[in-house]
Amino acid sequence: MKQKFPVLKGIVRDGQIFVWCPFCSTYHQHGWLGEPGHRIAHCDIDSPLSESGYFVVAFSQKE
């Protein structure tokens, strides 16, 4: 069975994606090569995302 991860949308700038974490109330920064994908969480240890990570996608220009 394929595991589903929470999706965090982010803003791409200078080869990085910045996603807002609703659990940590801050932005997390990840490298961005132009493709959505799973990332290891940069969350606080008590965040429900800290063990599973999350899937990041970039906001479209329409959003």
Backbone hydrogen bonds, N-H to C=O, Kabsch-Sander energy under -0.5 kcal/mol:
donor,donor_aa,acceptor,acceptor_aa,energy
8,L,6,P,-0.5
8,L,55,F,-2.9
10,G,57,V,-2.4
11,I,18,F,-2.1
13,R,16,Q,-2.7
16,Q,13,R,-1.4
17,I,30,H,-3.0
18,F,11,I,-2.4
19,V,17,I,-0.6
19,V,28,H,-2.6
20,W,9,K,-0.8
21,C,26,T,-2.9
25,S,21,C,-1.7
26,T,21,C,-0.9
28,H,19,V,-2.9
30,H,17,I,-2.2
32,W,15,G,-2.5
37,G,56,V,-1.7
39,R,54,Y,-3.3
47,S,44,D,-1.9
50,S,47,S,-1.3
53,G,49,L,-2.6
54,Y,39,R,-2.0
55,F,6,P,-3.2
56,V,37,G,-3.0
57,V,8,L,-1.7
59,F,10,G,-2.9
63,E,60,S,-1.1
